Amino acid sequence: MDGEIRPDEVKERLDDGDDPLVVDIRNELAFKRGHIPGSTNLPFQRLPTEVELVAGHDHVVTVCPHGKSSVQAARLIASYEGFDGTVESMAGGLTAWEWELERAEEAGDTPF
């Protein structure tokens, strides 16, 4: 894991087109209720068996409600042998995200 990233830095990178892969590790229902626009849902319990889905990305930001579980998720991704990019946990989680969230009815399938 490469550390934590502040929510304002994530927002800035997304706005600038840097396009990190934002991986929301909450369950599907929580994700549908509201998530960072453009983020991908990969629930924590599925991460160990589906971590290869993020392997081709240069920059991954993990997100959870309060920024605790996302640290564990970032460590798991970083330890994956096929991952060679930067992985960071968003500090403070979604409770620290001050911008609008995307809801399920607005979001289509967000492919990796």
Salt bridges, closest charged atoms under 4 A:
ASP8 OD1 - ARG6 NE 2.98
GLU9 OE1 - ARG6 NH1 3.91
ASP15 OD1 - LYS11 NZ 3.15
ASP18 OD2 - ARG13 NH1 3.18
ASP24 OD2 - ARG26 NH2 2.74
GLU28 OE2 - LYS32 NZ 3.20
GLU50 OE2 - ARG46 NE 3.02
GLU88 OE1 - HIS59 NE2 2.70
GLU102 OE1 - HIS35 NE2 3.09
